């Protein structure tokens, strides 16, 4: 077994590898935190309002945002330090997650608006 060296180049290479692992792990966590397709397409609920509320909850993205923030932080460090040369794959992955997150936010907001208006519409249709 060879002796570990404290050479700057060796340490930088080791740190760059660990940094890439951290970025990959954060992106994995962000993707895992995204809702499943079935949870979005067939939300549970006894009626439309219940389904909309379930859908809105499903689209909450706090865990995804936290993991994505972590990945972006480490990618910024990697880019500035030149620690990762082939970061195009990571950037593409990050952009893909951000795009899905943006879509989720738009749908969640629209669902929230619809959820707020639906009871009023129901009451109006009842003719009270």
C-alpha positions as CSV (number, residue, x, y, z in Angstrom):
1,X,0.0,0.0,0.0
2,X,1.5,3.3,-1.0
3,X,2.0,6.1,1.3
4,X,-0.4,9.1,1.0
5,X,1.3,12.3,-0.1
6,X,0.6,15.8,0.9
7,X,1.4,17.2,-2.5
8,X,-0.8,20.1,-3.5
9,X,-1.7,18.6,-6.9
10,X,-2.7,15.3,-5.2
11,X,-4.7,17.0,-2.6
12,X,-6.5,19.2,-5.2
13,X,-7.3,16.2,-7.3
14,X,-8.7,14.4,-4.2
15,X,-10.7,17.5,-3.2
16,X,-12.1,17.8,-6.7
17,X,-13.2,14.2,-6.7
18,X,-14.9,14.7,-3.4
19,X,-16.5,17.9,-4.6
20,X,-17.9,16.1,-7.6
21,X,-19.3,13.3,-5.4
22,X,-21.0,16.0,-3.2
23,X,-22.5,17.7,-6.2
24,X,-23.8,14.4,-7.6
25,X,-25.2,13.4,-4.2
26,X,-27.1,16.7,-3.9
27,X,-28.5,16.4,-7.4
28,X,-29.5,12.8,-6.6
29,X,-31.3,14.1,-3.5
30,X,-33.0,16.8,-5.5
31,X,-34.3,14.4,-8.1
32,X,-35.4,11.9,-5.5
33,X,-37.4,14.7,-3.8
34,X,-39.4,15.4,-7.0
35,X,-42.9,14.0,-6.9
36,X,-43.7,10.8,-8.7
37,X,-45.6,11.1,-11.9
38,X,-48.6,9.1,-10.5
39,X,-48.8,11.4,-7.5
40,X,-49.2,14.4,-9.8
41,X,-51.5,12.7,-12.3
42,X,-53.8,10.9,-9.9
43,X,-53.9,12.7,-6.6
44,X,-56.0,11.2,-3.8
45,X,-59.0,13.0,-2.5
46,X,-62.7,12.5,-2.1
47,X,-63.7,15.3,-4.4
48,X,-62.1,17.8,-6.8
49,X,-61.2,20.2,-4.0
50,X,-59.6,17.3,-2.0
51,X,-57.6,16.3,-5.1
52,X,-56.5,19.8,-5.7
53,X,-55.3,20.2,-2.1
54,X,-53.5,16.9,-2.4
55,X,-51.9,17.9,-5.7
56,X,-50.8,21.3,-4.2
57,X,-49.2,19.5,-1.3
58,X,-47.5,17.0,-3.6
59,X,-46.0,20.0,-5.5
60,X,-44.4,21.5,-2.4
61,X,-40.7,21.4,-3.2
62,X,-38.8,22.4,-0.1
63,X,-36.6,19.3,-0.1
64,X,-35.9,19.7,-3.8
65,X,-35.0,23.4,-3.4
66,X,-32.7,22.6,-0.4
67,X,-30.8,19.9,-2.3
68,X,-30.6,22.0,-5.5
69,X,-29.3,24.9,-3.5
70,X,-26.6,22.7,-2.1
71,X,-25.6,21.4,-5.6
72,X,-25.5,24.9,-7.0
73,X,-23.3,26.1,-4.2
74,X,-20.8,23.4,-4.8
75,X,-20.9,23.8,-8.6
76,X,-20.1,27.5,-8.1
77,X,-17.1,26.6,-6.0
78,X,-16.0,24.0,-8.5
79,X,-16.4,26.4,-11.5
80,X,-14.4,29.2,-9.8
81,X,-11.7,26.9,-8.6
82,X,-11.4,24.9,-11.8
83,X,-11.8,21.8,-9.8
84,X,-14.1,20.0,-12.2
85,X,-13.3,20.1,-15.9
86,X,-16.2,18.0,-17.2
87,X,-18.9,19.8,-15.4
88,X,-21.2,20.1,-18.5
89,X,-23.0,17.0,-17.4
90,X,-23.6,18.3,-13.9
91,X,-24.8,21.7,-15.2
92,X,-27.2,20.0,-17.7
93,X,-28.6,17.9,-14.9
94,X,-28.9,20.9,-12.6
95,X,-30.7,22.9,-15.3
96,X,-33.1,20.0,-16.0
97,X,-34.0,19.8,-12.3
98,X,-34.5,23.6,-12.2
99,X,-36.8,23.5,-15.2
100,X,-39.0,20.8,-13.6
101,X,-39.0,22.7,-10.3
102,X,-40.1,25.9,-12.1
103,X,-43.0,23.9,-13.8
104,X,-44.0,22.5,-10.4
105,X,-44.0,26.0,-8.9
106,X,-46.2,27.3,-11.7
107,X,-48.7,24.4,-11.4
108,X,-48.7,24.6,-7.6
109,X,-49.5,28.3,-7.8
110,X,-52.3,27.8,-10.3
111,X,-53.7,24.9,-8.3
112,X,-53.7,27.2,-5.2
113,X,-55.6,29.9,-7.1
114,X,-58.1,27.3,-8.4
115,X,-58.5,25.8,-4.9
116,X,-59.3,29.2,-3.5
117,X,-61.9,30.0,-6.2
118,X,-63.6,26.6,-6.4
119,X,-65.6,26.9,-3.2
120,X,-66.9,30.3,-4.3
121,X,-68.0,28.9,-7.6
122,X,-69.7,26.0,-5.9
123,X,-71.6,28.4,-3.6
124,X,-72.6,30.6,-6.6
125,X,-73.9,27.6,-8.5
126,X,-76.0,26.5,-5.5
127,X,-77.9,29.7,-6.0
128,X,-77.9,30.8,-2.3
